[in-house]
């Protein structure tokens, strides 16, 4: 696909993603996820949690609050360092990120090239605790989820009886008052992050960094992202964040160019040392084997859920050339069956035959709770196939008159369009095998 507009149109029309508060004109770079969008988003998060928490003994989960003590952000460096360079057009007063405008700076609104000098703009959203809006009551919506994992480090270490190396995982909302947004859901002001803070003994950090980078990249390929559209970008020492010893981004080739999909950072002991210094609480780890104390280094693999979702939608979007049994121009969303918002669609061959409706409803009841299921009895079978192809449904089940006699049905594969008859008694295992091997 050449641009993102086709994805925007499809996701709105079919109930994946809507602009927030659209009936009031919307809110810039803030999005709502409709019935299909929330299912796909949850599927991505559940697979991530299963892979990196449930299937490991050295990672535990937590859920931190969105609002924290404002001293957290002072200690972490966000109040002084979490900024973007802001310039303002002197003619129309529009504001832009200076670092995203290229060498020739031209206003996107009025085409003027006359701008103010760049100044730092803090990206955190301010709010106030309690009824009085004073500096003493000021705090922020979190711009990242990481800090609650650092402030809770010792509590989680003691309560979970983990030993270094171990990780804390979290999926949660973050908020950034972005100057320049765009790329649909790529750069938003409210978004969801899945990340791990993996605590290691200093000196072991470089090898463990490589391990997590490989695991991180493999996860995206496993859920269906085209590996040929992924690459690694190593941050130069001059471009590293204030806390980082090393950062590598996993980039994806979006229609608008190569951009960061996710990343892995070596945060050293910066965060724990800062919180220990500002709070006065000891965050040192006691190593019972060597009888020594130290502040662990932290390897941080992180990813934006919306960016992963966008990459999957871009990769999955296909228009038929007319040579696959479909009409030319028909849209097929080839999503991995583990993250497809609907995994199985059930069709009675005819909507006016009670016996077919009854049989279809029986099949539906056996699959609900096991799979993400849709039931569709409206229109011709061909039209129903096209509707399901558009939303990425990998398997469509048709109950016909032969089903009434033989207790079987037809399974149609989205990608190959092949059809085979499967006994209803064998259907669950058949689908589980197909989906787990996808």
C-alpha positions in Angstrom: 0.0 0.0 0.0 1.2 3.5 -0.8 -0.3 5.5 2.0 -2.0 5.2 5.3 -5.4 6.6 4.2 -6.7 3.2 3.2 -6.1 1.8 6.6 -7.7 4.8 8.3 -10.8 4.4 6.1 -11.1 0.6 6.7 -10.6 0.8 10.4 -13.2 3.5 10.8 -15.8 1.8 8.6 -15.4 -1.6 10.2 -15.1 -0.6 13.8 -11.5 -0.9 14.6 -10.5 2.7 15.4 -12.4 6.0 15.8 -11.2 9.5 16.5 -12.0 10.3 20.1 -15.1 12.6 20.6 -15.7 12.7 16.8 -19.2 14.1 17.1 -17.6 17.2 18.7 -14.9 17.6 16.1 -12.5 15.1 17.7 -9.4 15.5 19.8 -6.1 15.7 18.1 -4.0 12.5 18.2 -6.3 10.7 20.7 -8.2 7.6 19.5 -10.9 5.3 20.6 -10.9 1.6 19.8 -14.2 0.1 18.6 -15.5 -3.5 18.9 -12.9 -5.0 16.5 -10.1 -2.7 17.6 -10.3 -3.6 21.2 -10.4 -7.3 20.5 -7.2 -7.0 18.3 -5.5 -4.8 20.9 -6.3 -7.2 23.7 -5.1 -10.2 21.7 -1.7 -8.5 21.2 -1.4 -7.7 24.9 -2.5 -11.2 25.9 0.1 -12.8 23.6 2.8 -10.5 24.9 1.8 -11.2 28.6 1.7 -15.0 27.9 5.1 -14.9 26.2 7.1 -12.7 28.6 5.4 -13.3 31.9 3.3 -16.5 32.1 5.9 -18.6 30.2 8.9 -17.3 32.3 9.8 -17.8 35.9 12.1 -14.7 36.1 9.5 -12.1 35.2 6.6 -10.9 37.4 3.8 -8.4 36.6 2.5 -5.3 38.2 0.0 -2.4 37.4 1.1 1.0 38.5 -0.9 4.2 38.9 -1.1 6.8 36.2 -0.6 9.6 38.7 2.5 9.4 41.0 4.2 11.6 43.6 5.6 14.6 41.6 9.0 13.9 43.2 9.2 10.8 41.0 9.5 12.9 37.9 12.0 15.2 39.5 14.2 12.2 40.4 13.8 10.5 37.0 14.9 13.7 35.2 11.6 14.1 33.3 10.9 17.6 34.6 14.2 18.9 33.3 15.0 16.6 30.4 11.7 15.3 28.9 11.4 17.9 26.3 11.2 18.5 22.5 12.5 21.6 20.6 9.5 23.9 19.8 9.5 26.6 17.2 6.6 29.0 16.3 5.7 30.5 13.0 5.8 34.3 13.4 3.1 34.7 10.7 0.3 32.4 11.9 1.6 31.3 15.3 1.5 27.6 14.5 3.9 25.5 16.5 6.1 22.6 15.4 8.9 20.3 16.5 12.1 21.7 15.1 13.8 18.4 14.9 11.1 16.9 12.6 11.1 19.7 10.0 14.3 19.0 8.2 16.9 21.5 7.0 14.4 23.8 5.3 11.8 25.0 7.8 8.5 25.9 6.2 5.2 26.4 8.0 2.7 23.7 7.1 -0.2 26.1 7.4 0.9 29.4 5.7 4.2 28.3 4.0 6.2 31.0 5.9 9.8 30.4 6.7 10.0 32.9 9.5 10.2 31.1 12.9 11.1 31.9 16.5 14.2 30.5 18.1 13.8 26.9 19.3 12.9 26.4 22.9 12.4 23.3 25.1 8.8 22.2 25.6 8.1 19.7 28.3 5.8 16.9 27.0 4.2 15.9 30.3 0.5 16.7 31.0 0.1 18.7 34.2 -2.7 18.1 36.6 -3.4 18.9 40.3 -4.2 16.8 43.3 -7.1 18.0 45.4 -9.3 21.1 44.9 -6.6 23.8 44.9 -4.5 24.5 41.8 -1.1 25.6 43.3 2.4 24.6 42.6 2.4 22.5 45.8 -0.5 20.5 44.4 0.9 20.1 40.9 1.6 16.7 39.5 1.7 14.9 36.1 0.1 12.2 34.1 2.8 9.6 33.6 4.7 9.9 30.3 6.0 6.3 30.7 5.2 3.2 32.8 8.8 2.5 33.8 9.0 4.6 36.9 6.4 2.7 39.0 8.5 -0.4 38.4 11.6 1.3 39.8 9.8 2.8 42.8 8.3 -0.6 43.6 11.5 -2.5 43.0 12.2 -3.5 46.6 8.6 -4.2 47.4 8.3 -6.5 44.4 11.7 -8.1 45.1 10.8 -9.0 48.7 7.2 -10.0 48.1 7.9 -12.2 45.0 11.1 -13.7 46.5 12.9 -13.1 43.1 16.6 -13.0 42.7 18.6 -10.9 40.3 18.4 -11.3 37.4 14.7 -10.9 37.2 12.2 -8.6 35.5 9.0 -6.6 36.2 6.5 -6.4 33.4 3.7 -3.9 32.9 1.2 -2.9 30.3 -0.4 0.5 30.8 -1.4 3.9 29.6 1.0 6.8 29.1 0.4 10.4 28.1 2.6 12.8 26.1 1.7 16.3 25.0 3.2 15.8 21.6 3.9 19.0 19.6 3.8 17.2 16.2 1.5 14.2 15.8 0.7 12.1 12.8 0.9 8.7 11.1 -2.6 7.8 12.3 -2.1 6.0 15.6 1.7 6.0 15.3 2.2 9.2 17.3 -0.6 9.8 19.8 -1.0 11.8 23.0 -2.6 8.9 24.9 -1.2 5.5 24.2 -0.4 2.1 25.7 3.0 0.7 26.5 4.1 -2.9 27.2 7.5 -3.0 28.7 9.8 -4.9 31.0 12.4 -3.6 33.5 14.9 -6.5 33.7 17.3 -6.1 36.7 20.8 -7.5 36.2 24.2 -7.6 38.0 26.5 -4.9 36.6 28.9 -6.4 34.2 26.3 -8.9 32.8 24.2 -6.2 31.2 25.7 -6.2 27.7 25.1 -9.9 27.0 21.6 -9.7 28.5 20.8 -6.7 26.4 21.5 -8.7 23.2 19.3 -11.6 24.5 16.3 -9.2 25.0 16.9 -7.5 21.7 16.7 -10.8 19.9 13.6 -11.9 21.9 11.9 -8.6 21.2 12.4 -8.8 17.5 11.3 -12.4 17.3 8.0 -11.6 19.0 7.0 -9.2 16.2 7.9 -11.8 13.5 6.0 -14.5 15.4 2.7 -12.5 15.5 2.9 -11.8 11.8 5.0 -8.7 11.1 7.0 -9.0 7.9 10.7 -9.5 8.9 11.8 -7.9 5.7 10.2 -4.7 6.8 12.1 -4.6 10.1 15.6 -3.2 10.8 17.7 -2.2 13.8 18.7 1.3 14.5 21.6 1.9 17.0 21.5 5.3 18.7 24.7 7.2 18.6 26.3 8.2 21.9 25.4 11.8 21.2 21.7 10.9 20.7 21.2 8.7 23.7 18.7 9.6 26.4 20.1 10.9 29.7 19.7 7.6 31.4 20.9 5.3 28.6 24.2 3.5 28.1 22.9 1.9 24.9 19.6 2.0 23.0 18.6 0.0 19.9 15.3 0.7 18.1 13.5 -2.0 16.1 12.2 0.0 13.2 9.4 -0.8 10.7 8.9 0.4 7.2 5.6 2.2 7.5 4.0 3.9 4.4 5.3 7.2 5.8 8.9 5.8 6.1 11.1 3.9 8.5 10.0 4.7 12.1 10.5 3.3 15.6 8.3 0.3 16.4 9.9 -0.7 19.7 13.2 -0.5 21.5 15.6 -1.9 24.0 17.6 0.4 26.3 20.4 -0.2 28.9 19.4 2.2 31.6 22.3 1.2 33.9 21.6 1.9 37.5 20.5 5.5 36.8 16.8 5.1 37.9 17.4 3.2 41.0 20.3 5.5 42.1 18.2 8.6 41.5 15.2 7.3 43.4 17.5 6.1 46.2 19.0 9.6 46.3 15.8 11.6 46.2 13.7 9.3 48.5 16.4 8.4 51.0 15.2 4.7 50.8 17.8 2.0 50.2 17.1 0.3 46.8 20.3 -1.9 46.9 20.1 -5.6 46.2 21.7 -8.0 48.7 23.4 -10.9 46.9 23.4 -13.7 49.4 25.8 -15.8 47.4 28.6 -13.1 47.5 27.4 -11.4 50.7 27.5 -8.0 48.9 25.1 -5.2 48.1 24.8 -3.4 44.8 22.3 -1.4 42.7 21.3 -3.5 39.7 21.6 -2.3 36.1 18.4 -2.4 34.1 17.7 -3.6 30.6 14.4 -2.2 29.3 12.7 -3.7 26.3 9.6 -1.6 25.5 7.0 -1.4 22.8 3.9 0.7 21.9 0.8 -1.4 21.5 -0.7 1.0 19.0 2.4 1.0 16.9 2.5 -2.8 16.8 -1.2 -2.8 15.9 -0.6 -0.3 13.1 2.3 -2.4 11.7 0.1 -5.5 11.7 -2.7 -3.7 9.9 -0.3 -2.3 7.3 1.3 -5.7 6.7 -2.0 -7.4 6.6 -3.7 -5.1 4.2 -4.2 -6.6 0.7 -6.2 -5.7 -2.3 -7.1 -8.7 -4.6 -5.8 -8.6 -8.1 -8.8 -10.7 -9.2 -6.7 -13.9 -9.7 -7.5 -15.5 -6.4 -11.2 -16.2 -6.9 -12.2 -12.8 -5.5 -13.3 -9.6 -7.3 -10.5 -7.3 -8.2 -10.1 -4.6 -5.5 -11.6 -6.7 -2.7 -9.8 -6.0 0.5 -8.3 -8.9 2.4 -6.8 -8.2 5.9 -4.3 -11.1 6.3 -3.8 -11.0 10.0 -2.2 -13.8 12.0 -5.1 -15.9 13.4 -3.9 -15.4 17.0 -4.4 -11.6 16.8 -7.3 -11.4 14.4 -10.3 -9.7 16.1 -12.6 -12.4 14.8 -11.0 -15.8 14.5 -14.1 -17.8 13.4 -17.2 -16.7 11.6 -20.3 -18.9 11.4 -22.7 -18.8 8.5 -26.0 -20.7 8.0 -26.2 -21.3 4.3 -29.7 -19.8 4.2 -31.1 -17.4 6.7 -34.7 -18.4 6.3 -34.4 -22.1 7.1 -35.0 -22.7 10.8 -33.1 -26.0 10.9 -30.0 -24.4 9.5 -30.3 -21.5 12.0 -30.7 -23.9 14.9 -27.7 -26.0 13.8 -25.6 -22.9 13.4 -26.6 -21.6 16.8 -25.5 -24.9 18.3 -22.1 -24.6 16.7 -21.8 -21.0 17.9 -22.5 -22.1 21.5 -19.7 -24.7 21.4 -17.1 -22.1 20.2 -18.0 -19.1 22.4 -15.4 -18.6 25.1 -12.9 -20.7 23.2 -12.4 -18.4 20.2 -13.4 -14.9 19.1 -16.5 -15.7 17.1 -18.9 -13.8 14.8 -22.3 -15.0 13.6 -23.5 -13.7 10.2 -26.7 -14.8 8.5 -27.2 -11.6 6.4 -26.8 -11.6 2.6 -25.3 -14.1 0.2 -22.4 -16.3 1.2 -20.1 -14.4 -1.1 -21.0 -11.1 0.5 -20.5 -12.6 4.0 -17.0 -13.9 2.9 -16.1 -10.4 1.7 -17.1 -8.8 5.0 -15.0 -11.3 7.0 -12.0 -11.0 4.7 -12.1 -7.2 5.3 -11.7 -7.6 9.0 -9.2 -10.4 8.8 -11.2 -13.5 9.9 -9.1 -16.5 9.1 -11.8 -19.2 9.1 -15.4 -19.1 8.0 -17.7 -22.0 8.8 -20.8 -22.7 6.6 -23.6 -25.0 7.9 -25.6 -26.4 4.9 -28.2 -29.1 4.4 -25.5 -31.8 4.3 -24.5 -30.6 7.8 -27.9 -31.7 9.1 -27.3 -35.2 7.8 -23.6 -35.8 8.5 -23.1 -33.4 11.5 -20.2 -31.7 9.7 -19.6 -28.3 8.1 -17.4 -26.5 5.6 -14.4 -24.6 6.8 -13.1 -22.0 4.4 -9.5 -20.7 4.8 -9.1 -16.9 4.2 -5.6 -17.0 2.7 -5.8 -20.1 0.5 -9.6 -20.0 0.0 -9.6 -23.8 0.2 -12.7 -25.5 1.7 -12.8 -28.7 3.6 -15.5 -30.5 5.5 -14.9 -31.1 9.2 -17.0 -33.1 11.7 -18.5 -30.7 14.2 -17.3 -33.0 17.0 -13.7 -32.5 15.8 -14.1 -28.7 15.1 -12.6 -27.3 18.4 -9.4 -29.3 18.1 -9.1 -28.6 14.4 -9.3 -24.8 15.0 -7.0 -24.9 18.0 -4.4 -26.6 16.0 -4.7 -24.3 13.1 -4.6 -21.1 15.2 -1.7 -22.3 17.5 0.4 -23.2 14.5 -0.2 -19.9 12.7 
